[in-house]
Amino acid sequence: MHPRHHALSDPQRPALILPERRQSVSYGQLESAANKGAHLLRGLGMARGDVIALLLDNEAAIFEAGWAAQRIGLYQTSISTKLSAADIAYILRDSGARILIASDRLADLAAQALAEAPDVRGYLVDHAQNGFESWRDAIATCPDHPVADESAGTDMLYSSGTTGRPKGVKPPLPEGPLDESTPLETMGARLYGMGPDSLYLSTSPLYHAAPLRWAMTVHRLGGTVIVMERFDAESALAMIERHRITHATWVPTHFVRLLKLPEEVRKRHDHGSLRAVIHAAAPCPVPVKQAMIDWWGPIIHEYYSGTECCGITALSAQEWLAKPGSVGKAVLGEVKIVGDNGALLGPGETGDVYFAGGPAFVYHNDPEKTAAAHDDRGWATLGDIGHVDEDGYLFLTDRRSFMIISGGVNIYPQEIENLLVTHPKVADAAVIGVPDEEMGERVVAIVQPQDAPWDSEALAQQLTRFTREALGGVKTPREFLFRADLPREPTGKLMKRLLVEEFGKSRHLLP
């Protein structure tokens, strides 16, 4: 389906509710704004296959502009609001974006990025200022009927890669009509019972792949999306009760924060309206998931995939109780476990996790990364290691690299290390992820100071400010540790495994 069908059949039905902004957008209003945006984009010369970038908070414009782009064959590139201006500019240039729409709150950040990407035309959502046009003013006089040459678009989202630079995950544009079903639409309806009566709570930033795609999937199915501006555990419980939420998506960190609420707070809010609770993005500790099932009942579903969406596995709470720790069986593509020599491995044997027969993708402007993610049979991998059991259930055991997953966000250490060694007081640096009860992993930097003696507290504060200014808050280490030297091989290769053993184990699950 497509949101237009619901706008025609029931235009007053809420498509979107933003409780903190006291705002509701009906399907009729969403359709009107999307059509107006489509006319504006066409008038600006945007053609099928072009890219529009969105630097937006969790607000209505991300759907209004997104649905405008995706009905005229454009790629929608949503950019994290936590990135530095340099990273944003890199994505704008690399993606080939011609237009950037930014939240008014982010005007200064957007201006800094556009200074490094001068060919991109900039809009702020509401108010024209500092050289930006107003998106709402620009579409106000545009027609609200469909453009003559509609075609389906999709997203091209950026995911951290093995070089430390974000990489654009670019699927082929859909060739079918606007209302052709997507894999998530089929999955949401079949596995989770999503439909026109769904009241879906979106708990995460909408610039991430899963939150954005699931919210737009709910629009395809005719449900109502209730958006949290930022996650707060008690506020989420209150929204579930107030809006009679039926479906919601989460990451394991959310579960941890919910479970850490005082018992009286957890009992204060009614969650009986929930039908399906879905989590992904990072491995969920078995005790955490068991506690959530004990609390909310056997409605906790899990799936495993990635921005690339080259395959998906999924399982229900009942299946997980029988196979604790599993991330499910394939529902899109076919799971293949591959050994170091490329041979297909059998049940119980650990190797690289590949998907065969899933949707195609490439890494934009990076044929080497694309090739590295595929084998000679065309199977694609997300870079994880695991095994399948005799019943075909997948278990993840490790990651191929030292990628850190903190709060459901992928963080690549090399980029942080490369920055830290440029600081005049740093001789060498390594960045690792250590276990954290709340975030899954937290980012820790182990630094060799340039000179001894050093004031650890003062240097840690300096490096925190230095990293935050350059890379943004998400990539800034939560802790800086110091030692006189770092273990390197004669070739210069950092033996990070030794650091993980030394600091990861000794600091296991510290608050």
Secondary structure, 3 states (H helix, E strand, C coil): CCHHHHHHHCCCCEEEEEHHHCEEEEHHHHHHHHHHHHHHHHHCCCCCCCEEEEECCCCCHHHHHHHHHCCECCEEEECCCCCCHHHHHHHHHHHCCCEEEECHHHHHHHHHHHHCCCCCEEEECCCCECCEEEHHHHHHCCCCCCCCCCECCEECEEEECCCCCEEEEECCCCCCCCCCCCHHHHHHHHHHCCCCCCEEEECCCCCCHHHHHHHHHHHHHCCEEEECCCCCHHHHHHHHHHHCCCEEEECHHHHHHHHCCCHHHHHHCCCCCCCEEEECCCCCCHHHHHHHHHHHCCCEEEEECCCCCCCEEEECHHHHHHCCCCCEEEEECEEEEECCCCCECCCCCCEEEEEECCCCCEECCCHHHHHHCECCCCCEEEEEEEEECCCCCEEEEEECCCCEEECCEEECHHHHHHHHCCCCCEEEEEEEEEEECCCEEEEEEEEEECCCCCCHHHHHHHHHHHHHHHHCCCCCCCEEEECCCCCECCCCCECHHHHHHHHHHHCCCCC
